[in-house]
Amino acid sequence: MRFRHFTGAGPNLDQEISDWIQEGADIHFMSHSQLSDGTITVCFIYQEGFAAQERRLTSEHGLRESPPAKLRPEPIHVESEGVG
């Protein structure tokens, strides 16, 4: 399980949270609170999906994602055996 929190106000906060959710978090718990100045804090306990975990680990280790290699299929040679 992982923890993530967001702090802010207005549509920017909503968009930031929506973008993060689209990355594939499996949310188990959410809590929010609002201060008197209108600042909102939203907290999540979540499990990362496989793709999200791969992106996070790649960026943490300074790696970059490369496009898939274009491999030519090798011809298959099948020997036929006579039946009889």
Buried (B, 14 or more C-beta within 10 A) or exposed (E): EEEBEBEBEEEEBBEBBEEBEEEBBEEEEEEEEEEEEEEBBBBBBBEBEEEBEEBEEEEEEEEEEEEEEEEEEEEEEEEEEEEE
